[in-house]
Amino acid sequence: MTRIAFLSDGFDLSPLFAPLRERLPDLQIVGADTQDANDANDADVAVCWRPPAGALARLPSLRLVHSIAAGVDHILNDPQLPQVPLCRVVDPAHAQGMGEFVMWAVLHFHREFDRVLANQREKRWQRFSQVDAGARTIGVMGLGALGRHVACLLAQAGFRVRGWSRESKTIEGVETFSANEIDDFLAGSEMLVCLLPLTPHTHGMIDRRLLDRLPRGARLIHVGRGEHLVAADVVEALEDGRLGGAVIDVFEREPLPADDPLWTAPNLIVTPHMASVASFERIAAQIADNVVRLREGLPLENQVDVERGY
């Protein structure tokens, strides 16, 4: 029998129940707000999205913690996290969705749709000069599975693409930079796409100091984690023209509060954490596979290196 606790601070995980039961007929739900919920003390697996602080430490039989997404910072930031394997969901379709979203955001600025929409509001007819993709340089921060996919997609579309990661990487068609080369990377990036993992090194990384190293008028596309962003610095950079525009999909507080200054910052598009979302069926399939692997003593899929944070 598999006993799973579903832990979240406000996010409804119940759509996972049915697809998990299809794959794990002996599944027993414990510690969840359902009629058949039992005491969570017997849980050997915890399925989480932003679990309440300390909740995992209160599960003495725990053998596996599983995020329902690629991000695990919401679990790792718990100082009482038990020393058990931690896995995340890596969905091949997630990369396609992210690529579509970033390509739309890049084209929004590349083809001047932000200026076209501003002109429409003022009923002004103005056609802008078309710039070849090869004359536009896009910088991608973070070259993991998603970042690599996005960088290659943009390169295939004809853009000049550069990528930055802490460790040196080689990607065909992409100029790559490593940790100590970040100044050169930023200085040549007309648009900056953030797809970094959230670690102690990247928390608050998109701040005034980083934005000042971009070319004046550069555009920001932020699809990493909300905690990467120093929001006040981004608003200030948009207001004084150091940033020419931004698309931001992830925020430290979600939903974004109605009085947050990001809503009304100039030439900023706020999207509701929609860049790419795995289906509950795909999430359940990966969790179920790891539960079976755990039972049989096999290596787990997509296990997180807790020291590195991804």
C-alpha positions as CSV (number, residue, x, y, z in Angstrom):
1,M,0.0,0.0,0.0
2,T,1.2,3.5,-0.8
3,R,0.3,6.3,1.6
4,I,0.5,9.8,0.1
5,A,0.1,13.1,1.8
6,F,-0.9,16.1,-0.4
7,L,0.5,19.3,1.1
8,S,0.0,22.8,-0.1
9,D,-0.6,26.2,1.3
10,G,-3.7,27.1,-0.7
11,F,-3.2,25.3,-4.0
12,D,-5.9,22.6,-4.8
13,L,-4.1,19.3,-5.4
14,S,-7.2,17.2,-5.5
15,P,-7.2,16.9,-9.3
16,L,-4.2,14.6,-8.9
17,F,-6.2,12.0,-6.8
18,A,-8.1,10.3,-9.7
19,P,-5.1,9.9,-12.1
20,L,-2.9,8.7,-9.3
21,R,-5.4,6.1,-8.2
22,E,-5.6,4.8,-11.8
23,R,-1.9,4.1,-11.7
24,L,-1.6,3.1,-8.1
25,P,-4.8,1.1,-7.2
26,D,-3.6,0.6,-3.6
27,L,-3.1,4.4,-3.0
28,Q,-4.3,5.6,0.3
29,I,-4.6,9.4,0.8
30,V,-3.5,10.6,4.2
31,G,-3.4,14.1,5.6
32,A,-5.5,15.7,2.9
33,D,-8.9,17.5,3.2
34,T,-11.0,14.7,1.8
35,Q,-13.6,12.3,3.3
36,D,-11.2,9.3,3.0
37,A,-8.2,11.2,4.5
38,N,-6.4,9.5,7.3
39,D,-3.7,10.6,9.8
40,A,-0.7,11.8,7.9
41,N,1.7,10.3,10.3
42,D,1.7,7.1,8.2
43,A,2.6,8.9,4.9
44,D,5.6,7.5,3.1
45,V,5.3,10.0,0.2
46,A,4.5,13.7,0.2
47,V,3.2,15.4,-2.9
48,C,3.7,19.2,-2.6
49,W,3.3,22.6,-4.0
50,R,4.3,25.3,-1.5
51,P,3.8,23.1,1.6
52,P,3.3,24.9,4.9
53,A,6.5,25.4,6.8
54,G,7.4,22.5,9.0
55,A,4.7,20.2,7.5
56,L,7.1,17.7,6.1
57,A,9.0,17.4,9.3
58,R,5.8,16.2,11.0
59,L,5.7,13.1,8.8
60,P,7.9,10.5,10.6
61,S,7.5,7.7,8.0
62,L,8.3,9.9,5.0
63,R,10.5,8.3,2.3
64,L,10.0,10.6,-0.6
65,V,9.1,14.3,-1.3
66,H,7.7,15.1,-4.8
67,S,7.1,18.5,-6.2
68,I,4.3,18.8,-8.7
69,A,6.4,21.1,-10.9
70,A,10.0,21.6,-12.1
71,G,10.6,24.1,-9.3
72,V,11.6,22.9,-5.9
73,D,12.6,26.1,-4.1
74,H,9.3,26.2,-2.3
75,I,10.3,23.0,-0.7
76,L,14.0,23.6,-0.2
77,N,13.4,26.9,1.7
78,D,11.9,24.9,4.6
79,P,14.7,24.8,7.3
80,Q,13.0,21.6,8.7
81,L,13.1,19.7,5.4
82,P,13.7,16.0,6.2
83,Q,16.7,14.3,4.7
84,V,14.8,12.1,2.2
85,P,15.0,12.1,-1.6
86,L,13.3,15.1,-3.4
87,C,12.1,14.8,-6.9
88,R,10.5,17.2,-9.4
89,V,8.4,16.9,-12.5
90,V,10.2,17.3,-15.9
91,D,7.6,17.3,-18.7
92,P,8.8,17.3,-22.3
93,A,5.7,19.3,-23.3
94,H,6.7,21.8,-20.7
95,A,9.7,22.8,-22.8
96,Q,7.4,23.3,-25.9
97,G,5.0,25.5,-23.9
98,M,7.8,27.6,-22.5
99,G,9.3,28.0,-26.0
100,E,6.0,29.2,-27.4
101,F,5.6,31.7,-24.6
102,V,9.1,33.1,-24.9
103,M,8.9,33.2,-28.7
104,W,5.7,35.3,-28.4
105,A,7.3,37.7,-25.9
106,V,10.4,38.1,-28.1
107,L,8.3,38.7,-31.2
108,H,6.1,41.2,-29.3
109,F,9.2,43.4,-28.8
110,H,11.1,42.4,-32.0
111,R,8.2,43.4,-34.2
112,E,7.3,46.5,-32.1
113,F,3.9,45.3,-31.1
114,D,4.3,47.1,-27.8
115,R,4.6,50.4,-29.7
116,V,1.8,49.4,-32.1
117,L,-0.6,48.8,-29.2
118,A,0.3,52.1,-27.6
119,N,-0.4,53.8,-30.9
120,Q,-3.7,52.1,-31.2
121,R,-4.9,53.5,-27.9
122,E,-4.1,57.0,-29.2
123,K,-5.6,56.2,-32.7
124,R,-2.2,56.9,-34.3
125,W,-1.2,55.2,-37.6
126,Q,2.6,54.5,-37.7
127,R,4.5,51.8,-39.4
128,F,7.9,50.9,-37.9
129,S,10.9,49.7,-39.8
130,Q,11.3,45.9,-39.8
131,V,14.6,44.6,-38.3
132,D,16.0,41.3,-39.4
133,A,16.1,38.7,-36.6
134,G,19.8,38.2,-37.3
135,A,20.4,41.8,-36.2
136,R,18.7,41.2,-32.8
137,T,20.6,39.7,-29.9
138,I,18.7,37.7,-27.2
139,G,20.4,36.7,-24.0
140,V,19.1,33.6,-22.1
141,M,20.0,33.3,-18.5
142,G,19.9,29.7,-17.3
143,L,20.8,26.9,-19.7
144,G,19.1,23.9,-18.1
145,A,16.6,21.8,-20.0
146,L,14.2,24.7,-20.5
147,G,16.8,27.4,-21.1
148,R,18.7,25.2,-23.7
149,H,15.4,24.5,-25.5
150,V,14.5,28.2,-25.6
151,A,18.0,29.3,-26.8
152,C,18.0,26.7,-29.6
153,L,14.5,27.7,-30.7
154,L,15.4,31.4,-30.9
155,A,18.6,30.5,-32.8
156,Q,16.6,28.4,-35.3
157,A,14.3,31.4,-35.8
158,G,17.4,33.4,-36.9
159,F,18.1,35.5,-33.8
160,R,21.6,36.0,-32.5
161,V,21.5,34.1,-29.2
162,R,23.8,34.1,-26.2
163,G,23.4,32.1,-23.1
164,W,24.7,32.4,-19.6
165,S,25.0,29.7,-16.8
166,R,27.1,29.3,-13.8
167,E,29.0,26.4,-15.4
168,S,30.4,26.5,-18.9
169,K,28.2,24.9,-21.5
170,T,28.4,24.3,-25.3
171,I,25.3,24.7,-27.4
172,E,25.4,24.7,-31.2
173,G,24.4,28.1,-32.6
174,V,24.5,29.8,-29.3
175,E,27.3,31.9,-27.9
176,T,27.7,30.8,-24.3
177,F,29.1,32.6,-21.2
178,S,29.9,31.2,-17.7
179,A,29.7,32.7,-14.2
180,N,32.6,35.2,-14.4
181,E,31.6,36.4,-17.9
182,I,28.2,37.8,-16.9
183,D,29.2,41.5,-17.6
184,D,30.0,40.7,-21.2
185,F,26.9,38.6,-21.5
186,L,24.6,41.3,-20.2
187,A,26.3,44.2,-22.2
188,G,25.4,42.6,-25.5
189,S,21.8,41.4,-24.7
190,E,19.1,43.6,-26.2
191,M,16.5,41.3,-24.7
192,L,17.1,39.3,-21.6
193,V,15.2,36.0,-20.9
194,C,15.4,34.7,-17.4
195,L,15.0,30.9,-17.0
196,L,17.3,30.5,-14.0
197,P,16.6,28.0,-11.2
198,L,16.0,29.6,-7.8
199,T,19.0,29.1,-5.5
200,P,20.7,31.2,-2.8
201,H,23.0,32.5,-5.6
202,T,20.1,33.7,-7.9
203,H,17.6,35.0,-5.3
204,G,17.1,38.7,-6.0
205,M,19.5,38.5,-9.0
206,I,17.4,40.7,-11.3
207,D,18.1,43.9,-9.4
208,R,19.2,47.5,-10.2
209,R,22.9,46.4,-10.5
210,L,22.1,43.7,-13.1
211,L,19.6,45.9,-15.1
212,D,22.2,48.7,-15.2
213,R,24.6,46.4,-17.1
214,L,22.1,45.8,-20.0
215,P,22.1,48.2,-23.0
216,R,19.8,51.2,-22.3
217,G,16.3,50.3,-23.5
218,A,16.8,46.5,-23.3
219,R,13.7,44.4,-22.8
220,L,13.2,41.8,-20.0
221,I,11.2,38.5,-20.3
222,H,11.0,36.9,-16.9
223,V,9.8,33.3,-16.7
224,G,12.1,32.0,-14.0
225,R,10.9,32.3,-10.4
226,G,9.3,35.3,-8.8
227,E,12.0,35.5,-6.1
228,H,14.6,36.3,-8.8
229,L,13.1,39.7,-9.2
230,V,13.6,42.9,-7.2
231,A,10.3,44.3,-8.4
232,A,10.9,47.9,-7.2
233,D,14.1,48.0,-9.2
234,V,12.3,46.8,-12.3
235,V,9.6,49.4,-12.0
236,E,12.2,52.1,-11.5
237,A,14.1,50.9,-14.6
238,L,10.9,50.9,-16.7
239,E,10.0,54.4,-15.5
240,D,13.3,56.0,-16.3
241,G,13.8,54.2,-19.6
242,R,16.7,52.0,-18.7
243,L,14.4,49.1,-19.5
244,G,12.4,49.6,-22.6
245,G,9.7,47.0,-21.7
246,A,9.1,43.7,-19.9
247,V,6.9,40.6,-19.8
248,I,6.8,39.1,-16.3
249,D,5.0,35.8,-15.7
250,V,6.2,34.9,-12.2
251,F,6.0,36.8,-9.0
252,E,7.0,36.5,-5.3
253,R,3.4,36.8,-4.3
254,E,0.8,35.0,-6.4
255,P,-1.8,36.0,-7.3
256,L,-0.2,39.4,-7.7
257,P,-1.9,41.8,-5.3
258,A,-4.2,44.4,-6.9
259,D,-2.2,47.3,-5.5
260,D,1.2,46.0,-6.7
261,P,3.1,48.7,-8.7
262,L,3.9,46.1,-11.4
263,W,0.3,46.2,-12.7
264,T,0.7,49.9,-13.8
265,A,4.4,50.1,-14.7
266,P,5.0,51.5,-18.2
267,N,5.3,49.0,-21.0
268,L,5.0,46.0,-18.7
269,I,2.8,43.0,-19.5
270,V,1.8,40.9,-16.4
271,T,0.8,37.3,-17.2
272,P,-0.7,35.0,-14.5
273,H,2.1,32.3,-14.2
274,M,0.9,30.8,-17.5
275,A,4.1,30.4,-19.6
276,S,3.9,26.6,-19.4
277,V,1.9,24.3,-17.2
278,A,2.1,20.5,-17.1
279,S,-1.3,18.6,-17.1
280,F,-2.4,16.8,-13.9
281,E,-2.2,13.5,-15.9
282,R,1.5,14.0,-16.8
283,I,2.3,15.1,-13.2
284,A,0.5,12.0,-11.8
285,A,2.3,9.7,-14.3
286,Q,5.7,10.9,-13.1
287,I,4.8,10.7,-9.4
288,A,3.4,7.2,-9.8
289,D,6.5,6.1,-11.7
290,N,8.7,7.3,-8.9
291,V,6.5,5.7,-6.2
292,V,7.0,2.3,-8.0
293,R,10.7,2.9,-8.2
294,L,10.8,3.7,-4.5
295,R,9.0,0.5,-3.7
296,E,11.4,-1.6,-5.9
297,G,14.6,0.1,-4.8
298,L,15.3,1.5,-8.2
299,P,16.9,4.9,-8.9
300,L,14.4,7.8,-8.9
301,E,13.7,9.9,-11.9
302,N,14.4,13.6,-11.8
303,Q,15.9,13.6,-8.3
304,V,17.1,17.0,-7.1
305,D,20.6,17.7,-6.0
306,V,19.7,19.4,-2.7
307,E,23.0,21.2,-2.5
308,R,22.7,22.8,-5.9
309,G,18.9,23.4,-5.6
310,Y,17.9,21.7,-8.9
